[in-house]
Amino acid sequence: MRLPIVAALCVMLAACQPTPAEPAVKYAWIRLPAVPGRPGAAYFTLAAGSGAITLVSVKTPAAKRAELHETMAGGHGATTMAALDRVAVSANAAATFAPGGRHVMLFDMDPALKSGDETIVTLGLADGRTLEATATVRGAGDATP
């Protein structure tokens, strides 16, 4: 008699376990350059989920080339920018790519893009997985989403 009760309790407890969260890209958007022909930038939040991940690349049909970058404070109130090879994100944490910090530089952008358009950004992880998100295109003078 006890065996069916114990089995039922085990099934109920197993159902209560949270499903491991998968990595996800949220809040993706692209800023068009203020001067045509100059680089634009992509921004987003990358959530790692239940396991640590490492971002190693970003691609989009909106640009011929994309590079991970970070803006940092320099001397005398100036800022500098440095390319990043990778961005590690700890389990259950997120990395934010936003103006004034980490971002993706977009070179040779599609000149037909305009504010309000949408395009895909594809993030490449070190383990070979890719994540896709739809990014809204914003003009140089548009408000930050």
Disulfide bonds with the S-S distance in Angstrom:
none
